[in-house]
Amino acid sequence: MPIYEFRCADCRKITNHFTRKVDTETVAPCEHCGSQNTSRMMSKFGRSFSRQDIVEKYGDSTDGGADAYRDPRQIGSWVENRFDEYGMDLPDGAREMIDAAREGEFPDPVKDL
């Protein structure tokens, strides 16, 4: 069930249009001014990065180089590995922070660096 985005030629605002089927002929009226003079836009999309993507971009954090932890997702992997080595469960708060960092939501102290 796609959500299409349309730009109004009259007021230049964007309208989102939900449909239950993929339809290349869908035309949505502007939700801001009511104009029928809209055209479909290319929608934005998100991308997740795999562990391999991070290693290729920043290097492997296990090599101990100066740039080993340029990305917080690498720090999360290091923490997970240490807890595994010691046979301990990762605390829920740490798990939440690591998962948030992997989604691009960094804790305030990390954002400021």
N, CA, C and O atoms as CSV, one atom per row, in Angstrom:
chain,resi,resn,atom,element,x,y,z
A,1,MET,N,N,0.833,-1.168,0.000
A,1,MET,CA,C,0.000,0.000,0.000
A,1,MET,C,C,0.882,1.237,0.000
A,1,MET,O,O,1.359,1.667,1.050
A,2,PRO,N,N,1.096,1.800,-1.161
A,2,PRO,CA,C,2.014,2.936,-1.258
A,2,PRO,C,C,1.400,4.257,-0.812
A,2,PRO,O,O,0.184,4.451,-0.831
A,3,ILE,N,N,2.288,5.148,-0.414
A,3,ILE,CA,C,1.929,6.533,-0.135
A,3,ILE,C,C,2.688,7.365,-1.160
A,3,ILE,O,O,3.919,7.382,-1.170
A,4,TYR,N,N,1.950,8.048,-2.013
A,4,TYR,CA,C,2.555,8.884,-3.035
A,4,TYR,C,C,2.620,10.329,-2.550
A,4,TYR,O,O,1.792,10.760,-1.747
A,5,GLU,N,N,3.599,11.064,-3.038
A,5,GLU,CA,C,3.719,12.484,-2.725
A,5,GLU,C,C,3.494,13.277,-4.003
A,5,GLU,O,O,4.009,12.936,-5.068
A,6,PHE,N,N,2.708,14.350,-3.870
A,6,PHE,CA,C,2.400,15.210,-5.005
A,6,PHE,C,C,2.761,16.648,-4.656
A,6,PHE,O,O,2.556,17.087,-3.524
A,7,ARG,N,N,3.301,17.384,-5.633
A,7,ARG,CA,C,3.580,18.809,-5.442
A,7,ARG,C,C,2.533,19.586,-6.227
A,7,ARG,O,O,2.254,19.301,-7.391
A,8,CYS,N,N,1.969,20.569,-5.556
A,8,CYS,CA,C,0.956,21.419,-6.169
A,8,CYS,C,C,1.645,22.504,-7.003
A,8,CYS,O,O,2.534,23.196,-6.506
A,9,ALA,N,N,1.245,22.651,-8.249
A,9,ALA,CA,C,1.823,23.675,-9.117
A,9,ALA,C,C,1.342,25.069,-8.733
A,9,ALA,O,O,1.982,26.061,-9.082
A,10,ASP,N,N,0.227,25.157,-8.022
A,10,ASP,CA,C,-0.325,26.462,-7.648
A,10,ASP,C,C,0.273,26.993,-6.346
A,10,ASP,O,O,0.759,28.123,-6.314
A,11,CYS,N,N,0.247,26.205,-5.276
A,11,CYS,CA,C,0.758,26.698,-3.982
A,11,CYS,C,C,2.135,26.132,-3.638
A,11,CYS,O,O,2.742,26.554,-2.653
A,12,ARG,N,N,2.639,25.184,-4.434
A,12,ARG,CA,C,3.977,24.579,-4.294
A,12,ARG,C,C,4.125,23.717,-3.037
A,12,ARG,O,O,5.244,23.341,-2.688
A,13,LYS,N,N,3.041,23.401,-2.361
A,13,LYS,CA,C,3.108,22.558,-1.169
A,13,LYS,C,C,2.983,21.090,-1.563
A,13,LYS,O,O,2.539,20.759,-2.662
A,14,ILE,N,N,3.384,20.223,-0.641
A,14,ILE,CA,C,3.383,18.777,-0.897
A,14,ILE,C,C,2.179,18.141,-0.216
A,14,ILE,O,O,1.837,18.470,0.920
A,15,THR,N,N,1.551,17.232,-0.932
A,15,THR,CA,C,0.413,16.469,-0.426
A,15,THR,C,C,0.781,14.992,-0.441
A,15,THR,O,O,1.314,14.494,-1.433
A,16,ASN,N,N,0.502,14.292,0.650
A,16,ASN,CA,C,0.684,12.840,0.702
A,16,ASN,C,C,-0.637,12.172,0.361
A,16,ASN,O,O,-1.699,12.593,0.821
A,17,HIS,N,N,-0.558,11.120,-0.456
A,17,HIS,CA,C,-1.774,10.426,-0.876
A,17,HIS,C,C,-1.579,8.921,-0.667
A,17,HIS,O,O,-0.702,8.308,-1.276
A,18,PHE,N,N,-2.399,8.345,0.190
A,18,PHE,CA,C,-2.360,6.911,0.478
A,18,PHE,C,C,-3.320,6.191,-0.461
A,18,PHE,O,O,-4.446,6.644,-0.668
A,19,THR,N,N,-2.878,5.074,-1.028
A,19,THR,CA,C,-3.744,4.272,-1.884
A,19,THR,C,C,-3.562,2.803,-1.537
A,19,THR,O,O,-2.513,2.404,-1.030
A,20,ARG,N,N,-4.569,2.010,-1.806
A,20,ARG,CA,C,-4.503,0.587,-1.478
A,20,ARG,C,C,-3.895,-0.246,-2.594
A,20,ARG,O,O,-3.676,-1.446,-2.424
A,21,LYS,N,N,-3.621,0.375,-3.729
A,21,LYS,CA,C,-3.019,-0.374,-4.833
A,21,LYS,C,C,-1.959,0.472,-5.517
A,21,LYS,O,O,-1.983,1.701,-5.449
A,22,VAL,N,N,-1.036,-0.200,-6.172
A,22,VAL,CA,C,-0.016,0.497,-6.933
A,22,VAL,C,C,-0.685,0.968,-8.212
A,22,VAL,O,O,-1.159,0.161,-9.012
A,23,ASP,N,N,-0.717,2.272,-8.397
A,23,ASP,CA,C,-1.429,2.840,-9.537
A,23,ASP,C,C,-0.624,4.014,-10.074
A,23,ASP,O,O,-0.513,5.047,-9.414
A,24,THR,N,N,-0.072,3.862,-11.250
A,24,THR,CA,C,0.740,4.940,-11.814
A,24,THR,C,C,-0.113,6.100,-12.305
A,24,THR,O,O,0.424,7.168,-12.601
A,25,GLU,N,N,-1.418,5.922,-12.399
A,25,GLU,CA,C,-2.306,6.974,-12.884
A,25,GLU,C,C,-2.960,7.779,-11.763
A,25,GLU,O,O,-3.830,8.606,-12.035
A,26,THR,N,N,-2.571,7.561,-10.534
A,26,THR,CA,C,-3.167,8.269,-9.405
A,26,THR,C,C,-2.878,9.766,-9.486
A,26,THR,O,O,-1.741,10.176,-9.719
A,27,VAL,N,N,-3.909,10.568,-9.294
A,27,VAL,CA,C,-3.764,12.018,-9.201
A,27,VAL,C,C,-4.494,12.442,-7.935
A,27,VAL,O,O,-5.649,12.071,-7.724
A,28,ALA,N,N,-3.822,13.217,-7.097
A,28,ALA,CA,C,-4.424,13.646,-5.833
A,28,ALA,C,C,-4.589,15.153,-5.830
A,28,ALA,O,O,-3.675,15.870,-6.237
A,29,PRO,N,N,-5.731,15.648,-5.382
A,29,PRO,CA,C,-5.894,17.096,-5.251
A,29,PRO,C,C,-5.031,17.606,-4.100
A,29,PRO,O,O,-4.756,16.870,-3.152
A,30,CYS,N,N,-4.613,18.843,-4.182
A,30,CYS,CA,C,-3.801,19.457,-3.130
A,30,CYS,C,C,-4.630,19.561,-1.854
A,30,CYS,O,O,-5.743,20.087,-1.866
A,31,GLU,N,N,-4.077,19.053,-0.753
A,31,GLU,CA,C,-4.797,19.116,0.519
A,31,GLU,C,C,-4.720,20.514,1.150
A,31,GLU,O,O,-5.411,20.791,2.130
A,32,HIS,N,N,-3.891,21.380,0.594
A,32,HIS,CA,C,-3.714,22.723,1.141
A,32,HIS,C,C,-4.622,23.753,0.465
A,32,HIS,O,O,-5.252,24.572,1.135
A,33,CYS,N,N,-4.681,23.703,-0.882
A,33,CYS,CA,C,-5.472,24.707,-1.596
A,33,CYS,C,C,-6.594,24.096,-2.437
A,33,CYS,O,O,-7.421,24.826,-2.985
A,34,GLY,N,N,-6.631,22.760,-2.543
A,34,GLY,CA,C,-7.694,22.089,-3.292
A,34,GLY,C,C,-7.468,22.000,-4.787
A,34,GLY,O,O,-8.309,21.451,-5.499
A,35,SER,N,N,-6.366,22.519,-5.281
A,35,SER,CA,C,-6.079,22.502,-6.710
A,35,SER,C,C,-5.917,21.066,-7.233
A,35,SER,O,O,-5.421,20.193,-6.520
A,36,GLN,N,N,-6.331,20.837,-8.458
A,36,GLN,CA,C,-6.129,19.551,-9.120
A,36,GLN,C,C,-4.819,19.550,-9.908
A,36,GLN,O,O,-4.449,18.538,-10.502
A,37,ASN,N,N,-4.125,20.677,-9.912
A,37,ASN,CA,C,-2.901,20.851,-10.683
A,37,ASN,C,C,-1.695,20.337,-9.887
A,37,ASN,O,O,-0.830,21.116,-9.487
A,38,THR,N,N,-1.647,19.017,-9.661
A,38,THR,CA,C,-0.566,18.396,-8.893
A,38,THR,C,C,0.203,17.421,-9.764
A,38,THR,O,O,-0.328,16.892,-10.741
A,39,SER,N,N,1.447,17.187,-9.407
A,39,SER,CA,C,2.252,16.186,-10.118
A,39,SER,C,C,2.979,15.317,-9.095
A,39,SER,O,O,3.433,15.794,-8.055
A,40,ARG,N,N,3.075,14.040,-9.420
A,40,ARG,CA,C,3.688,13.080,-8.504
A,40,ARG,C,C,5.184,13.319,-8.402
A,40,ARG,O,O,5.852,13.581,-9.402
A,41,MET,N,N,5.705,13.226,-7.178
A,41,MET,CA,C,7.125,13.432,-6.899
A,41,MET,C,C,7.814,12.101,-6.627
A,41,MET,O,O,7.154,11.096,-6.358
A,42,MET,N,N,9.118,12.098,-6.695
A,42,MET,CA,C,9.907,10.955,-6.261
A,42,MET,C,C,9.981,11.040,-4.744
A,42,MET,O,O,10.461,12.038,-4.208
A,43,SER,N,N,9.520,10.020,-4.050
A,43,SER,CA,C,9.500,10.025,-2.588
A,43,SER,C,C,10.882,9.755,-2.021
A,43,SER,O,O,11.707,9.087,-2.645
A,44,LYS,N,N,11.122,10.287,-0.820
A,44,LYS,CA,C,12.358,10.007,-0.093
A,44,LYS,C,C,12.293,8.601,0.465
A,44,LYS,O,O,11.208,8.043,0.631
A,45,PHE,N,N,13.441,8.031,0.752
A,45,PHE,CA,C,13.483,6.711,1.358
A,45,PHE,C,C,14.653,6.635,2.325
A,45,PHE,O,O,15.596,7.423,2.247
A,46,GLY,N,N,14.577,5.682,3.229
A,46,GLY,CA,C,15.639,5.486,4.203
A,46,GLY,C,C,16.491,4.283,3.845
A,46,GLY,O,O,16.064,3.422,3.076
A,47,ARG,N,N,17.671,4.220,4.389
A,47,ARG,CA,C,18.563,3.088,4.155
A,47,ARG,C,C,19.222,2.718,5.466
A,47,ARG,O,O,19.720,3.579,6.191
A,48,SER,N,N,19.221,1.439,5.762
A,48,SER,CA,C,19.933,0.934,6.934
A,48,SER,C,C,21.320,0.498,6.508
A,48,SER,O,O,21.526,0.054,5.379
A,49,PHE,N,N,22.265,0.627,7.416
A,49,PHE,CA,C,23.623,0.219,7.130
A,49,PHE,C,C,23.937,-1.074,7.874
A,49,PHE,O,O,23.673,-1.197,9.070
A,50,SER,N,N,24.499,-2.026,7.154
A,50,SER,CA,C,24.882,-3.299,7.754
A,50,SER,C,C,26.227,-3.127,8.465
A,50,SER,O,O,26.908,-2.116,8.294
A,51,ARG,N,N,26.587,-4.113,9.249
A,51,ARG,CA,C,27.896,-4.101,9.917
A,51,ARG,C,C,29.000,-3.990,8.869
A,51,ARG,O,O,29.976,-3.268,9.074
A,52,GLN,N,N,28.857,-4.696,7.751
A,52,GLN,CA,C,29.869,-4.662,6.692
A,52,GLN,C,C,29.978,-3.263,6.070
A,52,GLN,O,O,31.080,-2.814,5.757
A,53,ASP,N,N,28.846,-2.573,5.891
A,53,ASP,CA,C,28.876,-1.199,5.380
A,53,ASP,C,C,29.710,-0.301,6.287
A,53,ASP,O,O,30.516,0.499,5.811
A,54,ILE,N,N,29.512,-0.438,7.601
A,54,ILE,CA,C,30.240,0.386,8.571
A,54,ILE,C,C,31.727,0.056,8.544
A,54,ILE,O,O,32.561,0.960,8.588
A,55,VAL,N,N,32.067,-1.223,8.475
A,55,VAL,CA,C,33.476,-1.635,8.429
A,55,VAL,C,C,34.138,-1.077,7.174
A,55,VAL,O,O,35.272,-0.602,7.227
A,56,GLU,N,N,33.421,-1.135,6.027
A,56,GLU,CA,C,33.995,-0.617,4.790
A,56,GLU,C,C,34.189,0.892,4.847
A,56,GLU,O,O,35.162,1.412,4.302
A,57,LYS,N,N,33.278,1.593,5.496
A,57,LYS,CA,C,33.360,3.059,5.553
A,57,LYS,C,C,34.366,3.551,6.585
A,57,LYS,O,O,35.118,4.488,6.316
A,58,TYR,N,N,34.389,2.923,7.775
A,58,TYR,CA,C,35.199,3.429,8.879
A,58,TYR,C,C,36.344,2.514,9.292
A,58,TYR,O,O,37.166,2.893,10.127
A,59,GLY,N,N,36.408,1.337,8.731
A,59,GLY,CA,C,37.427,0.384,9.142
A,59,GLY,C,C,36.907,-0.514,10.254
A,59,GLY,O,O,35.843,-0.257,10.819
A,60,ASP,N,N,37.646,-1.554,10.563
A,60,ASP,CA,C,37.243,-2.518,11.576
A,60,ASP,C,C,37.698,-2.038,12.946
A,60,ASP,O,O,38.880,-1.769,13.155
A,61,SER,N,N,36.759,-1.932,13.875
A,61,SER,CA,C,37.087,-1.431,15.212
A,61,SER,C,C,37.960,-2.396,15.993
A,61,SER,O,O,38.546,-2.006,17.003
A,62,THR,N,N,38.063,-3.635,15.559
A,62,THR,CA,C,38.873,-4.612,16.291
A,62,THR,C,C,40.361,-4.487,15.991
A,62,THR,O,O,41.175,-5.139,16.645
A,63,ASP,N,N,40.737,-3.652,15.002
A,63,ASP,CA,C,42.162,-3.536,14.681
A,63,ASP,C,C,42.901,-2.560,15.602
A,63,ASP,O,O,44.129,-2.486,15.572
A,64,GLY,N,N,42.143,-1.803,16.429
A,64,GLY,CA,C,42.757,-0.934,17.423
A,64,GLY,C,C,43.385,0.335,16.882
A,64,GLY,O,O,44.107,1.018,17.609
A,65,GLY,N,N,43.131,0.669,15.631
A,65,GLY,CA,C,43.695,1.879,15.039
A,65,GLY,C,C,43.127,3.138,15.670
A,65,GLY,O,O,42.179,3.088,16.453
A,66,ALA,N,N,43.723,4.263,15.316
A,66,ALA,CA,C,43.306,5.544,15.897
A,66,ALA,C,C,41.865,5.886,15.539
A,66,ALA,O,O,41.181,6.544,16.323
A,67,ASP,N,N,41.396,5.462,14.393
A,67,ASP,CA,C,40.035,5.755,13.949
A,67,ASP,C,C,39.080,4.590,14.204
A,67,ASP,O,O,38.039,4.478,13.556
A,68,ALA,N,N,39.440,3.732,15.145
A,68,ALA,CA,C,38.664,2.509,15.364
A,68,ALA,C,C,37.219,2.784,15.749
A,68,ALA,O,O,36.345,1.966,15.462
A,69,TYR,N,N,36.947,3.904,16.385
A,69,TYR,CA,C,35.588,4.172,16.865
A,69,TYR,C,C,35.053,5.505,16.357
A,69,TYR,O,O,34.522,6.296,17.136
A,70,ARG,N,N,35.186,5.759,15.079
A,70,ARG,CA,C,34.672,6.995,14.505
A,70,ARG,C,C,33.156,6.977,14.391
A,70,ARG,O,O,32.537,8.024,14.201
A,71,ASP,N,N,32.564,5.821,14.502
A,71,ASP,CA,C,31.113,5.695,14.378
A,71,ASP,C,C,30.594,4.973,15.614
A,71,ASP,O,O,31.135,3.925,15.967
A,72,PRO,N,N,29.547,5.498,16.299
A,72,PRO,CA,C,29.029,4.873,17.525
A,72,PRO,C,C,28.555,3.442,17.334
A,72,PRO,O,O,28.519,2.677,18.298
A,73,ARG,N,N,28.190,3.059,16.113
A,73,ARG,CA,C,27.769,1.676,15.891
A,73,ARG,C,C,28.920,0.719,16.112
A,73,ARG,O,O,28.705,-0.428,16.505
A,74,GLN,N,N,30.147,1.174,15.863
A,74,GLN,CA,C,31.301,0.332,16.109
A,74,GLN,C,C,31.533,0.162,17.603
A,74,GLN,O,O,31.914,-0.917,18.056
A,75,ILE,N,N,31.305,1.222,18.367
A,75,ILE,CA,C,31.443,1.119,19.810
A,75,ILE,C,C,30.434,0.106,20.349
A,75,ILE,O,O,30.759,-0.693,21.227
A,76,GLY,N,N,29.215,0.142,19.823
A,76,GLY,CA,C,28.194,-0.818,20.232
A,76,GLY,C,C,28.628,-2.257,19.964
A,76,GLY,O,O,28.406,-3.134,20.798
A,77,SER,N,N,29.238,-2.504,18.819
A,77,SER,CA,C,29.731,-3.851,18.502
A,77,SER,C,C,30.813,-4.266,19.482
A,77,SER,O,O,30.841,-5.413,19.927
A,78,TRP,N,N,31.706,-3.340,19.825
A,78,TRP,CA,C,32.771,-3.644,20.773
A,78,TRP,C,C,32.171,-4.017,22.130
A,78,TRP,O,O,32.593,-4.994,22.749
A,79,VAL,N,N,31.184,-3.238,22.592
A,79,VAL,CA,C,30.540,-3.511,23.885
A,79,VAL,C,C,29.863,-4.885,23.848
A,79,VAL,O,O,30.000,-5.673,24.784
A,80,GLU,N,N,29.133,-5.168,22.767
A,80,GLU,CA,C,28.474,-6.483,22.648
A,80,GLU,C,C,29.489,-7.613,22.708
A,80,GLU,O,O,29.264,-8.616,23.385
A,81,ASN,N,N,30.607,-7.458,22.001
A,81,ASN,CA,C,31.643,-8.498,22.008
A,81,ASN,C,C,32.241,-8.705,23.391
A,81,ASN,O,O,32.491,-9.843,23.788
A,82,ARG,N,N,32.479,-7.610,24.140
A,82,ARG,CA,C,33.051,-7.746,25.484
A,82,ARG,C,C,32.090,-8.493,26.412
A,82,ARG,O,O,32.512,-9.369,27.167
A,83,PHE,N,N,30.804,-8.150,26.359
A,83,PHE,CA,C,29.832,-8.843,27.201
A,83,PHE,C,C,29.756,-10.321,26.826
A,83,PHE,O,O,29.644,-11.175,27.706
A,84,ASP,N,N,29.814,-10.632,25.529
A,84,ASP,CA,C,29.810,-12.036,25.094
A,84,ASP,C,C,31.039,-12.779,25.623
A,84,ASP,O,O,30.928,-13.911,26.094
A,85,GLU,N,N,32.212,-12.138,25.544
A,85,GLU,CA,C,33.449,-12.762,26.018
A,85,GLU,C,C,33.364,-13.132,27.494
A,85,GLU,O,O,33.874,-14.175,27.902
A,86,TYR,N,N,32.724,-12.285,28.294
A,86,TYR,CA,C,32.620,-12.521,29.732
A,86,TYR,C,C,31.385,-13.317,30.108
A,86,TYR,O,O,31.138,-13.570,31.288
A,87,GLY,N,N,30.599,-13.716,29.099
A,87,GLY,CA,C,29.414,-14.530,29.363
A,87,GLY,C,C,28.325,-13.783,30.120
A,87,GLY,O,O,27.562,-14.391,30.871
A,88,MET,N,N,28.249,-12.487,29.929
A,88,MET,CA,C,27.270,-11.666,30.634
A,88,MET,C,C,26.200,-11.173,29.666
A,88,MET,O,O,26.443,-11.010,28.470
A,89,ASP,N,N,25.004,-10.940,30.218
A,89,ASP,CA,C,23.937,-10.351,29.422
A,89,ASP,C,C,24.127,-8.841,29.366
A,89,ASP,O,O,24.504,-8.211,30.354
A,90,LEU,N,N,23.863,-8.280,28.212
A,90,LEU,CA,C,23.950,-6.837,28.035
A,90,LEU,C,C,22.785,-6.174,28.763
A,90,LEU,O,O,21.643,-6.582,28.556
A,91,PRO,N,N,23.023,-5.166,29.610
A,91,PRO,CA,C,21.923,-4.493,30.314
A,91,PRO,C,C,20.944,-3.866,29.317
A,91,PRO,O,O,21.341,-3.426,28.238
A,92,ASP,N,N,19.661,-3.830,29.691
A,92,ASP,CA,C,18.626,-3.293,28.801
A,92,ASP,C,C,18.930,-1.861,28.361
A,92,ASP,O,O,18.744,-1.531,27.190
A,93,GLY,N,N,19.383,-1.024,29.255
A,93,GLY,CA,C,19.685,0.369,28.902
A,93,GLY,C,C,20.773,0.460,27.842
A,93,GLY,O,O,20.696,1.278,26.926
A,94,ALA,N,N,21.795,-0.397,27.977
A,94,ALA,CA,C,22.876,-0.410,26.987
A,94,ALA,C,C,22.359,-0.931,25.655
A,94,ALA,O,O,22.719,-0.400,24.604
A,95,ARG,N,N,21.528,-1.953,25.683
A,95,ARG,CA,C,20.939,-2.508,24.457
A,95,ARG,C,C,20.130,-1.440,23.726
A,95,ARG,O,O,20.221,-1.314,22.505
A,96,GLU,N,N,19.335,-0.670,24.476
A,96,GLU,CA,C,18.518,0.380,23.873
A,96,GLU,C,C,19.392,1.459,23.228
A,96,GLU,O,O,19.080,1.935,22.137
A,97,MET,N,N,20.483,1.847,23.896
A,97,MET,CA,C,21.372,2.872,23.342
A,97,MET,C,C,22.070,2.381,22.082
A,97,MET,O,O,22.199,3.129,21.113
A,98,ILE,N,N,22.521,1.130,22.087
A,98,ILE,CA,C,23.197,0.567,20.918
A,98,ILE,C,C,22.238,0.476,19.742
A,98,ILE,O,O,22.588,0.844,18.621
A,99,ASP,N,N,21.021,-0.015,19.996
A,99,ASP,CA,C,20.031,-0.124,18.920
A,99,ASP,C,C,19.658,1.246,18.372
A,99,ASP,O,O,19.496,1.403,17.162
A,100,ALA,N,N,19.519,2.242,19.249
A,100,ALA,CA,C,19.192,3.596,18.803
A,100,ALA,C,C,20.325,4.167,17.953
A,100,ALA,O,O,20.068,4.811,16.936
A,101,ALA,N,N,21.576,3.938,18.359
A,101,ALA,CA,C,22.729,4.428,17.594
A,101,ALA,C,C,22.761,3.797,16.208
A,101,ALA,O,O,23.101,4.463,15.231
A,102,ARG,N,N,22.415,2.537,16.118
A,102,ARG,CA,C,22.395,1.866,14.811
A,102,ARG,C,C,21.315,2.433,13.895
A,102,ARG,O,O,21.406,2.325,12.673
A,103,GLU,N,N,20.306,3.030,14.491
A,103,GLU,CA,C,19.244,3.669,13.711
A,103,GLU,C,C,19.553,5.147,13.469
A,103,GLU,O,O,18.763,5.844,12.832
A,104,GLY,N,N,20.697,5.634,13.973
A,104,GLY,CA,C,21.088,7.018,13.756
A,104,GLY,C,C,20.669,7.973,14.855
A,104,GLY,O,O,20.820,9.185,14.698
A,105,GLU,N,N,20.144,7.467,15.966
A,105,GLU,CA,C,19.748,8.313,17.096
A,105,GLU,C,C,20.833,8.218,18.155
A,105,GLU,O,O,20.853,7.278,18.949
A,106,PHE,N,N,21.735,9.193,18.166
A,106,PHE,CA,C,22.860,9.151,19.069
A,106,PHE,C,C,22.550,9.868,20.373
A,106,PHE,O,O,21.834,10.869,20.370
A,107,PRO,N,N,23.078,9.372,21.489
A,107,PRO,CA,C,22.886,10.060,22.783
A,107,PRO,C,C,23.468,11.464,22.710
A,107,PRO,O,O,24.371,11.712,21.910
A,108,ASP,N,N,22.973,12.386,23.525
A,108,ASP,CA,C,23.420,13.776,23.487
A,108,ASP,C,C,24.936,13.961,23.577
A,108,ASP,O,O,25.483,14.744,22.801
A,109,PRO,N,N,25.644,13.277,24.490
A,109,PRO,CA,C,27.091,13.495,24.539
A,109,PRO,C,C,27.802,13.126,23.240
A,109,PRO,O,O,28.804,13.747,22.888
A,110,VAL,N,N,27.289,12.110,22.518
A,110,VAL,CA,C,27.917,11.690,21.266
A,110,VAL,C,C,27.638,12.702,20.166
A,110,VAL,O,O,28.502,12.955,19.327
A,111,LYS,N,N,26.435,13.289,20.157
A,111,LYS,CA,C,26.070,14.266,19.137
A,111,LYS,C,C,26.979,15.486,19.183
A,111,LYS,O,O,27.287,16.073,18.146
A,112,ASP,N,N,27.407,15.866,20.373
A,112,ASP,CA,C,28.190,17.088,20.548
A,112,ASP,C,C,29.653,16.939,20.176
A,112,ASP,O,O,30.360,17.942,20.080
A,113,LEU,N,N,30.119,15.749,19.969
A,113,LEU,CA,C,31.547,15.558,19.662
A,113,LEU,C,C,31.893,15.961,18.258
A,113,LEU,O,O,33.051,15.859,17.854
